[in-house]
Amino acid sequence: GVKIGHVGLFRFDLSQKFCELDNIVRGETGSPWIMQEACQALIDLCQGELKQEDVYLRVFSNNPKALKLYENLGMKEIQRSPLRKIEENGVIKWVDVIKAPYEEIERYFITYKLDRDVTE
């Protein structure tokens, strides 16, 4: 009954042979490396049985634990998208900054791609 975490797939496309790891959430502490092992198992399934050539994921730039985890998995940063914080009715949203060259950026959305040299 202990919640240790969750990882899933998103933007899964068999014809284009890519998928995105998504919804990676760490649960209760006490099981070091469990999320790395879970992510690696899902990557292995995607590349092996499901024959996906490319595996991606996206993460907020201000999440150092997640960034370290993904780099340990062999993920490499390929894109950084600036985000703007918007508060509406007590709800915080982060939206893409489009054509605002002088805006101060608090956070980015980083896209990672699995480095094939690491997995082969």
CYANA upper distance limits for C-alpha pairs under 8 A (distance plus 0.5 A):
  2 VAL  CA     28 GLU  CA      7.73
  3 LYS  CA     27 GLY  CA      5.75
  3 LYS  CA     28 GLU  CA      6.50
  4 ILE  CA     26 ARG  CA      6.79
  4 ILE  CA     27 GLY  CA      4.67
  4 ILE  CA     28 GLU  CA      5.82
  4 ILE  CA     29 THR  CA      7.81
  4 ILE  CA     31 SER  CA      8.00
  4 ILE  CA     34 ILE  CA      8.21
  5 GLY  CA     24 ILE  CA      7.88
  5 GLY  CA     25 VAL  CA      5.75
  5 GLY  CA     26 ARG  CA      4.83
  5 GLY  CA     27 GLY  CA      4.73
  5 GLY  CA     28 GLU  CA      7.94
  5 GLY  CA     35 MET  CA      7.35
  6 HIS  CA     23 ASN  CA      7.29
  6 HIS  CA     24 ILE  CA      6.00
  6 HIS  CA     25 VAL  CA      5.64
  6 HIS  CA     26 ARG  CA      7.17
  6 HIS  CA     27 GLY  CA      8.10
  6 HIS  CA     35 MET  CA      8.39
  7 VAL  CA     21 LEU  CA      7.47
  7 VAL  CA     22 ASP  CA      6.66
  7 VAL  CA     23 ASN  CA      5.95
  7 VAL  CA     24 ILE  CA      4.88
  7 VAL  CA     25 VAL  CA      7.10
  7 VAL  CA     38 ALA  CA      7.74
  7 VAL  CA     39 CYS  CA      7.21
  8 GLY  CA     21 LEU  CA      6.32
  8 GLY  CA     22 ASP  CA      5.68
  8 GLY  CA     23 ASN  CA      6.33
  8 GLY  CA     24 ILE  CA      7.40
  9 LEU  CA     19 CYS  CA      7.23
  9 LEU  CA     20 GLU  CA      6.13
  9 LEU  CA     21 LEU  CA      5.29
  9 LEU  CA     22 ASP  CA      5.88
  9 LEU  CA     23 ASN  CA      8.33
 10 PHE  CA     19 CYS  CA      6.86
 10 PHE  CA     20 GLU  CA      5.57
 10 PHE  CA     21 LEU  CA      6.69
 10 PHE  CA     22 ASP  CA      6.30
 11 ARG  CA     18 PHE  CA      8.35
 11 ARG  CA     19 CYS  CA      5.99
 11 ARG  CA     20 GLU  CA      6.23
 12 PHE  CA     18 PHE  CA      6.65
 12 PHE  CA     19 CYS  CA      4.68
 12 PHE  CA     20 GLU  CA      6.97
 13 ASP  CA     17 LYS  CA      6.27
 13 ASP  CA     18 PHE  CA      6.04
 13 ASP  CA     19 CYS  CA      6.61
 14 LEU  CA     18 PHE  CA      7.28
 14 LEU  CA     50 LEU  CA      8.37
 14 LEU  CA     52 GLN  CA      7.57
 17 LYS  CA     51 LYS  CA      7.41
 17 LYS  CA     52 GLN  CA      4.92
 17 LYS  CA     53 GLU  CA      5.81
 17 LYS  CA     54 ASP  CA      7.02
 18 PHE  CA     52 GLN  CA      5.64
 18 PHE  CA     53 GLU  CA      6.34
 18 PHE  CA     54 ASP  CA      5.12
 18 PHE  CA     55 VAL  CA      6.24
 18 PHE  CA     56 TYR  CA      8.16
 19 CYS  CA     46 CYS  CA      8.28
 19 CYS  CA     52 GLN  CA      7.41
 19 CYS  CA     54 ASP  CA      7.10
 19 CYS  CA     55 VAL  CA      5.69
 19 CYS  CA     56 TYR  CA      6.76
 20 GLU  CA     55 VAL  CA      6.05
 20 GLU  CA     56 TYR  CA      4.97
 20 GLU  CA     57 LEU  CA      5.56
 21 LEU  CA     39 CYS  CA      8.36
 21 LEU  CA     55 VAL  CA      7.63
 21 LEU  CA     56 TYR  CA      6.73
 21 LEU  CA     57 LEU  CA      5.59
 21 LEU  CA     58 ARG  CA      8.50
 22 ASP  CA     57 LEU  CA      6.87
 22 ASP  CA     58 ARG  CA      8.01
 26 ARG  CA     35 MET  CA      7.32
 33 TRP  CA     37 GLU  CA      6.67
 34 ILE  CA     38 ALA  CA      6.58
 35 MET  CA     39 CYS  CA      6.48
 36 GLN  CA     40 GLN  CA      6.53
 36 GLN  CA     69 LEU  CA      6.96
 36 GLN  CA     73 LEU  CA      7.61
 37 GLU  CA     41 ALA  CA      6.56
 38 ALA  CA     42 LEU  CA      6.85
 39 CYS  CA     43 ILE  CA      6.64
 39 CYS  CA     73 LEU  CA      8.49
 40 GLN  CA     44 ASP  CA      6.55
 40 GLN  CA     73 LEU  CA      7.42
 41 ALA  CA     45 LEU  CA      6.74
 42 LEU  CA     46 CYS  CA      6.65
 43 ILE  CA     47 GLN  CA      6.62
 43 ILE  CA     55 VAL  CA      7.80
 44 ASP  CA     48 GLY  CA      6.18
 45 LEU  CA     49 GLU  CA      5.97
 45 LEU  CA     50 LEU  CA      6.81
 46 CYS  CA     50 LEU  CA      5.30
 46 CYS  CA     51 LYS  CA      6.53
 46 CYS  CA     52 GLN  CA      5.88
 46 CYS  CA     55 VAL  CA      8.40
 47 GLN  CA     51 LYS  CA      5.26
 47 GLN  CA     52 GLN  CA      5.29
 47 GLN  CA     53 GLU  CA      6.79
 47 GLN  CA     54 ASP  CA      8.44
 48 GLY  CA     52 GLN  CA      7.99
 54 ASP  CA    113 LYS  CA      7.61
 54 ASP  CA    114 LEU  CA      7.23
 55 VAL  CA    113 LYS  CA      6.33
 55 VAL  CA    114 LEU  CA      5.95
 56 TYR  CA     75 MET  CA      8.48
 56 TYR  CA    111 THR  CA      7.52
 56 TYR  CA    112 TYR  CA      5.97
 56 TYR  CA    113 LYS  CA      4.90
 56 TYR  CA    114 LEU  CA      6.72
 57 LEU  CA    111 THR  CA      6.31
 57 LEU  CA    112 TYR  CA      5.78
 57 LEU  CA    113 LYS  CA      7.15
 58 ARG  CA    109 PHE  CA      7.03
 58 ARG  CA    110 ILE  CA      5.94
 58 ARG  CA    111 THR  CA      4.92
 58 ARG  CA    112 TYR  CA      6.61
 59 VAL  CA     63 ASN  CA      8.08
 59 VAL  CA     66 ALA  CA      8.12
 59 VAL  CA     67 LEU  CA      8.18
 59 VAL  CA    109 PHE  CA      6.14
 59 VAL  CA    110 ILE  CA      5.83
 59 VAL  CA    111 THR  CA      7.20
 60 PHE  CA    107 ARG  CA      7.32
 60 PHE  CA    108 TYR  CA      6.32
 60 PHE  CA    109 PHE  CA      5.21
 60 PHE  CA    110 ILE  CA      6.58
 61 SER  CA     67 LEU  CA      8.12
 61 SER  CA    107 ARG  CA      6.45
 61 SER  CA    108 TYR  CA      5.66
 61 SER  CA    109 PHE  CA      6.48
 61 SER  CA    110 ILE  CA      6.62
 62 ASN  CA    107 ARG  CA      7.02
 62 ASN  CA    108 TYR  CA      8.27
 63 ASN  CA     67 LEU  CA      6.80
 64 PRO  CA     68 LYS  CA      6.67
 65 LYS  CA     69 LEU  CA      6.77
 66 ALA  CA     70 TYR  CA      6.70
 67 LEU  CA     71 GLU  CA      6.70
 68 LYS  CA     72 ASN  CA      6.60
 69 LEU  CA     73 LEU  CA      6.90
 70 TYR  CA     74 GLY  CA      7.11
 70 TYR  CA     75 MET  CA      5.94
 71 GLU  CA     75 MET  CA      5.46
 71 GLU  CA     76 LYS  CA      7.07
 73 LEU  CA    114 LEU  CA      8.29
 74 GLY  CA    114 LEU  CA      6.30
 74 GLY  CA    115 ASP  CA      6.13
 74 GLY  CA    118 VAL  CA      6.28
 74 GLY  CA    119 THR  CA      8.00
 75 MET  CA    112 TYR  CA      6.16
 75 MET  CA    113 LYS  CA      5.79
 75 MET  CA    114 LEU  CA      4.70
 75 MET  CA    115 ASP  CA      6.06
 76 LYS  CA    112 TYR  CA      5.69
 76 LYS  CA    113 LYS  CA      5.91
 76 LYS  CA    114 LEU  CA      6.64
 76 LYS  CA    115 ASP  CA      6.55
 77 GLU  CA    110 ILE  CA      7.26
 77 GLU  CA    111 THR  CA      6.41
 77 GLU  CA    112 TYR  CA      4.87
 77 GLU  CA    113 LYS  CA      6.99
 78 ILE  CA    110 ILE  CA      8.20
 78 ILE  CA    111 THR  CA      6.34
 78 ILE  CA    112 TYR  CA      6.08
 78 ILE  CA    113 LYS  CA      7.06
 79 GLN  CA    110 ILE  CA      6.31
 79 GLN  CA    111 THR  CA      5.57
 79 GLN  CA    112 TYR  CA      7.63
 80 ARG  CA    108 TYR  CA      6.60
 80 ARG  CA    109 PHE  CA      6.25
 80 ARG  CA    110 ILE  CA      5.08
 80 ARG  CA    111 THR  CA      6.86
 81 SER  CA     96 ASP  CA      7.35
 81 SER  CA     97 VAL  CA      8.22
 81 SER  CA    108 TYR  CA      5.82
 81 SER  CA    109 PHE  CA      5.56
 81 SER  CA    110 ILE  CA      6.90
 82 PRO  CA     96 ASP  CA      6.52
 82 PRO  CA     97 VAL  CA      6.11
 82 PRO  CA    105 ILE  CA      6.86
 82 PRO  CA    107 ARG  CA      6.90
 82 PRO  CA    108 TYR  CA      4.99
 82 PRO  CA    109 PHE  CA      6.94
 83 LEU  CA     94 TRP  CA      6.25
 83 LEU  CA     95 VAL  CA      5.75
 83 LEU  CA     96 ASP  CA      5.09
 83 LEU  CA     97 VAL  CA      5.73
 83 LEU  CA    105 ILE  CA      7.09
 83 LEU  CA    106 GLU  CA      7.75
 83 LEU  CA    107 ARG  CA      6.18
 83 LEU  CA    108 TYR  CA      5.89
 83 LEU  CA    109 PHE  CA      7.38
 84 ARG  CA     94 TRP  CA      5.98
 84 ARG  CA     95 VAL  CA      5.84
 84 ARG  CA     96 ASP  CA      6.75
 84 ARG  CA     97 VAL  CA      6.28
 84 ARG  CA    105 ILE  CA      7.19
 84 ARG  CA    106 GLU  CA      7.80
 84 ARG  CA    107 ARG  CA      7.97
 85 LYS  CA     92 ILE  CA      7.34
 85 LYS  CA     93 LYS  CA      6.40
 85 LYS  CA     94 TRP  CA      5.29
 85 LYS  CA     95 VAL  CA      7.21
 85 LYS  CA    106 GLU  CA      8.35
 86 ILE  CA     92 ILE  CA      6.25
 86 ILE  CA     93 LYS  CA      5.70
 86 ILE  CA     94 TRP  CA      6.75
 86 ILE  CA     95 VAL  CA      7.94
 87 GLU  CA     91 VAL  CA      5.97
 87 GLU  CA     92 ILE  CA      5.02
 87 GLU  CA     93 LYS  CA      6.79
 88 GLU  CA     92 ILE  CA      7.08
 88 GLU  CA     93 LYS  CA      8.41
115 ASP  CA    119 THR  CA      7.50
116 ARG  CA    120 GLU  CA      6.59
